[in-house]
Amino acid sequence: MSTLTAQTYLTPEEYLTWERKQPFKNEYHNGQIIAMSGASRAHNRITVDITIQLGNQLMNSECEVFASEMRVRTSPEISYFYPNIIVVCDEPRFEDDTFDTLLNPIVLIEVLLPSTAAFDRGEKFEYYKQLASLQEYILISQNSVRVEHYCRQETQWIHNTFQRPEDVLSLVSIECEVPLRAIYRRVILDAS
């Protein structure tokens, strides 16, 4: 959900100071600021429905669900991203006492835009892999029934793709299941 803008190099510290004063979200990658673009109705519906599904299932657990507004920092190569949905379990760790930059997500979910899908699958995922806490990464198409699930197993990432409404996305790390029908229940998909 981001687009590249005119670039000026900033240190991570300069970015964070600047970002906290901005009226709109901006990601930070390789010293560059990436302005976040708006999301479609389908994108928002998918994000809300998954957040509700996970929030309901995790209500009595030690896990928290954040949607769109919580920033995540990668390390040792520092980048700051705003995943569409984040799940953190146990005690959340934050970068500082502003409590707006999470360091230990266990699940990250991105709803794909055509303009960012390649970045979300490729370079952004490589940065997310730096997070020792991260166990599952999910990419969701907003134009067709397609959910890509990456699950960490020791040092490997196992990939599965689900493309049928009757499929169920199992998030083992947080013991949740989300039927694809629930993900796409309010989305009008392309017939092609």
ABEGO torsion letter per residue (X at the ends): XBBBBBBBBBBAAAAAAAAAABABBBBBBGGBBBBBBBBBAAAAAAAAAAAAAAAAAAAABABBBBBGABBBBBOABBBBBBBABBBBBEBBBBABAAGABBABBABBBBBBBAAAAAAAABAAAAAAAABAABABBBBBBAABBBBBBBBBBEABBBBBBBABAABBBBBAAAGBBBBAAAAAAABBBBAX
